[in-house]
């Protein structure tokens, strides 16, 4: 079951006596519309692979033993991709896209520092623009860097500072063509400081 679009005929009253062939009227009491809804559609093949590495450097001497990193990469592809040259593509898989993540961290004596880089490459977000028209919606490649520092001042009390999207990258959706901007979201970097306590 996938979201697809297809022409569907509907019975209408046609009280105004609209002429067949005008405005989607395909019969005396019938109109045809492009409809996007879940359907049992044709089959598709999805293939890909994921790489994941977690490594702590606790074998290093002294303070250096607190370093470590986590890395993850996903690569995915399908034979059901949207054909940009076609105006009647009715089947393509939404949400498929490569992604990469890297986190470098330091943990030692109550001090915790983490810097995370996340990347989601361009993907088809929606087969049909849900707000208007019948063109697809793509989300451009998006990179984000987050950082967090915390320190346990007591056994159950922690102070922290964190930043989200500290490079201020924008999140953009486009239509069929990359220069057809639909949404441009510039939320900027966000920062927070606080105290956390557990009882």
Secondary structure, DSSP 8 states (H G I E B T S, - for coil): -EEEEEEEEEE---TT---TTSTTEEETTEEEEEEEEEE------EEEEEEEEEEE-TTS-GGGGGEEEEEEEEEEEES----TT-S------SS---EEEEEEEEEETTEEEEEEEEEE--EEEESS-SSSSS--EEE--EEEEEEEEEEEEETTEEEEEEEESTT---EEEE-SSTT-EEEEE----EEEEEEEE--
